[in-house]
Every structure is written in structure tokens, then in C-alpha cells.
């Protein structure tokens, strides 16, 4: 689900969730699959109503007897809540099955090992008018997500409510989550603009020149003092020697990568 969402950034993507309704409290989702959709950066809609039926028929032929327990879609960078388009989509799912759920995942805000995800179901306004509790019975195991201001603005607890969601990760899934934000190997071959590279070099050399003068002054100031006096005097002060070392390493690595990238570009292209 998260991998599908990451692949679609900056557009929203959607798909169906397969699983079974265990009891009155629990829905178990075991697999998901994408579906034909029309998506923008702020909304997504399904465009092929027959696809779901055909896909379920094919899955049953391969021995997968799970049913559709809901749908999921991504909100790249703006949190978990339901828009008016999402509410309409969810109402069509709940018309087929009252216990269907809508899951929202944010592939941008999901950091290493942690998934920003939430699950929703609609509030029936007719039941509220009759004074009945519109929320269906849900499990008390786990914790509800703390509602964001955006979700409250967009109708959380007025048009829809949040449900406790829990997920398990095996070692391979944990590794995939950790690798989502890593740079590709091609990032090391990216060449900066020459003007930006020159400006960065000039700033770095000026900084190293100042650090060199500070280091020279510090060495002169340490002459004739004991080790204890030097430690007390330098406590809480910036160490120019360490900053010089890091500056030299950064300058050398940046220029080597820039030269190698330029040479490769000249030969290949």
C-alpha cells in the first residue's frame, strides 16, 4: 500500500483491500491491489466499475477467496482525512457492504519504520437525527490516531469517524520501509550546476580560511599552559581543527564527484 503510494507521488493513487470480516470488532486485510483510476495531486476516482468484479473472479480462480473489505488511497504530504470526493466513494462502498472501510496512507509523511495511516467509516446523518449512535461497534484494542486540525476541518467526527488500525511488519517489509527514503545509486552521478558548484567552493574555502586563522591563534594561546588549563579554557568552544577536517573532506568529495560526473557525461553523451 505504501509502496504503491510512493510510486504515485505527487499524484494520489487508490486500490482495493482484500480480506475477511473476522467478527463484529475485527477486519483482517491480507492483500491489496491497484485499480484503474483518474488521479490528481488532491483527488482520485475509480474509472472502471467492471474491473473490481473481473479481478475478484480471477483471484477466485487462483484460489484466493477473500472478499473486498474496503479501499485505500494516498494523500501525499497532507495527512489522513477524507475529502468530499472520498466521502462519495466511501458511500458507494458502504452501499455494497455497511462494514466497508476507507484507509488513507500518507507516503510523504511516513518516515523510516513508521507508517502514517488511518482508517475511516462514514457517519449516517439519519441515525444522528433519530438520536442513535451512528458509529458501528469497533475494537477497544489499540489506540485511535490523534486527529489533526486538517482532519477536523474536513469533517472528522461530523461526516466520518476514525477506527483503530494496527499493522504487522515482517523483516522484509521492515527493510522495504527503511529503504524507501534512501537515495538511488544514480544520485551519486548527479552533476551540480557549475555556477552553484563554484559558489559552494568559494564559500567553503572562505570558511576554511577563517577556521585556519582561528586554529593558528588557538595554538599560540595554548603555549605555556598545562593540559588541565587548556581543557578548562576550551570547554564549550568550537573546535576549528574538527571543522577544518570536515570542510576538507566535503570539498574534496564534492569536487571529485563533480569531475568524475563531468568526465562520464563527456564520454557517454
SULHU-V279228 format. One record per residue. OMEGA is omega in whole degrees, 0 to 359 (* if undefined). D_FIRST is the distance of its C-alpha to the first C-alpha in Angstrom with 1 decimal. Layout:
omega=OMEGA d_first=D_FIRST
omega=OMEGA d_first=D_FIRST
This chain:
omega=179 d_first=0.0
omega=179 d_first=3.8
omega=177 d_first=5.4
omega=179 d_first=5.2
omega=180 d_first=6.3
omega=181 d_first=8.7
omega=183 d_first=10.0
omega=182 d_first=10.9
omega=10 d_first=12.8
omega=180 d_first=15.3
omega=172 d_first=14.3
omega=176 d_first=12.0
omega=179 d_first=9.6
omega=178 d_first=8.9
omega=181 d_first=8.3
omega=179 d_first=9.7
omega=178 d_first=9.3
omega=179 d_first=11.9
omega=179 d_first=14.1
omega=175 d_first=17.5
omega=186 d_first=19.5
omega=179 d_first=21.2
omega=182 d_first=23.8
omega=186 d_first=24.7
omega=194 d_first=22.7
omega=170 d_first=19.6
omega=182 d_first=16.6
omega=178 d_first=14.8
omega=184 d_first=11.3
omega=182 d_first=11.3
omega=177 d_first=8.9
omega=172 d_first=6.9
omega=181 d_first=8.2
omega=180 d_first=8.8
omega=178 d_first=12.3
omega=188 d_first=15.2
omega=173 d_first=15.2
omega=188 d_first=17.5
omega=171 d_first=16.0
omega=180 d_first=17.9
omega=183 d_first=17.3
omega=180 d_first=17.9
omega=178 d_first=17.0
omega=180 d_first=15.2
omega=175 d_first=16.6
omega=183 d_first=16.4
omega=182 d_first=19.4
omega=184 d_first=19.9
omega=183 d_first=20.7
omega=185 d_first=21.8
omega=183 d_first=18.6
omega=181 d_first=17.1
omega=180 d_first=20.4
omega=181 d_first=20.8
omega=179 d_first=17.4
omega=176 d_first=18.2
omega=180 d_first=21.7
omega=179 d_first=20.6
omega=178 d_first=18.3
omega=178 d_first=21.4
omega=179 d_first=23.5
omega=176 d_first=21.5
omega=177 d_first=21.9
omega=185 d_first=18.6
omega=181 d_first=20.1
omega=178 d_first=17.2
omega=178 d_first=17.2
omega=181 d_first=14.9
omega=179 d_first=14.6
omega=181 d_first=12.9
omega=178 d_first=10.5
omega=172 d_first=7.8
omega=185 d_first=8.3
omega=171 d_first=8.6
omega=186 d_first=12.0
omega=172 d_first=12.6
omega=183 d_first=15.4
omega=168 d_first=16.8
omega=186 d_first=15.4
omega=175 d_first=14.1
omega=182 d_first=16.4
omega=174 d_first=17.1
omega=180 d_first=19.3
omega=176 d_first=22.0
omega=179 d_first=20.0
omega=179 d_first=17.1
omega=177 d_first=19.8
omega=178 d_first=21.3
omega=180 d_first=18.2
omega=179 d_first=17.7
omega=177 d_first=21.5
omega=177 d_first=21.2
omega=180 d_first=18.7
omega=175 d_first=21.0
omega=178 d_first=23.9
omega=180 d_first=22.7
omega=185 d_first=21.7
omega=183 d_first=22.8
omega=179 d_first=20.3
omega=183 d_first=17.1
omega=176 d_first=14.8
omega=179 d_first=12.8
omega=177 d_first=9.8
omega=179 d_first=9.7
omega=179 d_first=7.8
omega=183 d_first=10.0
omega=181 d_first=9.1
omega=182 d_first=12.9
omega=177 d_first=14.2
omega=181 d_first=12.0
omega=186 d_first=14.6
omega=175 d_first=15.3
omega=182 d_first=14.3
omega=182 d_first=13.5
omega=175 d_first=10.3
omega=187 d_first=11.5
omega=177 d_first=10.1
omega=186 d_first=12.4
omega=186 d_first=13.2
omega=171 d_first=16.1
omega=187 d_first=18.7
omega=174 d_first=21.6
omega=180 d_first=25.2
omega=183 d_first=27.8
omega=181 d_first=30.7
omega=178 d_first=33.3
omega=179 d_first=32.8
omega=178 d_first=33.3
omega=179 d_first=36.5
omega=179 d_first=37.7
omega=179 d_first=37.2
omega=179 d_first=34.6
omega=184 d_first=31.5
omega=183 d_first=28.6
omega=176 d_first=25.9
omega=180 d_first=25.1
omega=178 d_first=25.7
omega=184 d_first=22.8
omega=175 d_first=22.9
omega=177 d_first=24.7
omega=181 d_first=23.0
omega=184 d_first=21.0
omega=174 d_first=21.2
omega=176 d_first=20.2
omega=176 d_first=18.6
omega=185 d_first=21.5
omega=176 d_first=21.5
omega=179 d_first=21.7
omega=179 d_first=24.6
omega=181 d_first=22.4
omega=180 d_first=20.8
omega=178 d_first=24.4
omega=185 d_first=25.7
omega=167 d_first=23.3
omega=176 d_first=24.3
omega=183 d_first=22.7
omega=172 d_first=25.2
omega=179 d_first=27.0
omega=179 d_first=24.8
omega=181 d_first=21.9
omega=183 d_first=21.3
omega=181 d_first=18.8
omega=177 d_first=18.0
omega=179 d_first=17.7
omega=179 d_first=14.2
omega=180 d_first=14.0
omega=178 d_first=11.7
omega=179 d_first=13.1
omega=171 d_first=12.6
omega=185 d_first=14.8
omega=181 d_first=16.6
omega=179 d_first=14.5
omega=177 d_first=11.2
omega=179 d_first=13.5
omega=179 d_first=15.0
omega=179 d_first=11.9
omega=180 d_first=11.3
omega=183 d_first=15.0
omega=185 d_first=15.1
omega=186 d_first=12.7
omega=177 d_first=15.7
omega=177 d_first=18.4
omega=174 d_first=20.6
omega=180 d_first=20.9
omega=180 d_first=24.3
omega=180 d_first=25.4
omega=179 d_first=25.4
omega=180 d_first=28.6
omega=181 d_first=30.3
omega=181 d_first=29.8
omega=178 d_first=33.3
omega=172 d_first=34.1
omega=186 d_first=36.5
omega=179 d_first=40.0
omega=179 d_first=41.1
omega=180 d_first=38.3
omega=179 d_first=38.9
omega=179 d_first=42.6
omega=180 d_first=42.2
omega=179 d_first=39.9
omega=181 d_first=42.6
omega=179 d_first=45.4
omega=182 d_first=43.7
omega=179 d_first=43.0
omega=177 d_first=46.6
omega=179 d_first=48.1
omega=180 d_first=46.1
omega=177 d_first=47.3
omega=178 d_first=50.8
omega=179 d_first=50.8
omega=179 d_first=49.4
omega=178 d_first=52.1
omega=179 d_first=54.8
omega=180 d_first=53.4
omega=178 d_first=53.3
omega=179 d_first=56.9
omega=180 d_first=58.1
omega=180 d_first=56.4
omega=179 d_first=58.2
omega=182 d_first=61.5
omega=182 d_first=61.0
omega=182 d_first=60.3
omega=177 d_first=63.7
omega=179 d_first=66.1
omega=178 d_first=63.6
omega=181 d_first=62.6
omega=181 d_first=59.1
omega=179 d_first=58.7
omega=180 d_first=59.8
omega=180 d_first=57.3
omega=180 d_first=54.4
omega=184 d_first=55.5
omega=185 d_first=56.0
omega=181 d_first=52.6
omega=179 d_first=50.5
omega=180 d_first=47.8
omega=180 d_first=48.6
omega=178 d_first=46.5
omega=183 d_first=47.1
omega=181 d_first=47.8
omega=179 d_first=47.9
omega=180 d_first=44.3
omega=176 d_first=43.2
omega=180 d_first=45.5
omega=180 d_first=43.8
omega=178 d_first=40.3
omega=178 d_first=41.6
omega=179 d_first=43.2
omega=180 d_first=40.1
omega=181 d_first=38.0
omega=181 d_first=40.7
omega=183 d_first=41.2
omega=180 d_first=37.5
omega=183 d_first=36.8
omega=178 d_first=39.9
omega=179 d_first=39.4
omega=180 d_first=35.9
omega=180 d_first=37.3
omega=180 d_first=40.2
omega=179 d_first=38.2
omega=179 d_first=35.7
omega=179 d_first=38.6
omega=179 d_first=40.4
omega=178 d_first=37.4
omega=180 d_first=37.0
omega=183 d_first=40.8
omega=187 d_first=40.8
omega=187 d_first=37.7
omega=* d_first=37.9
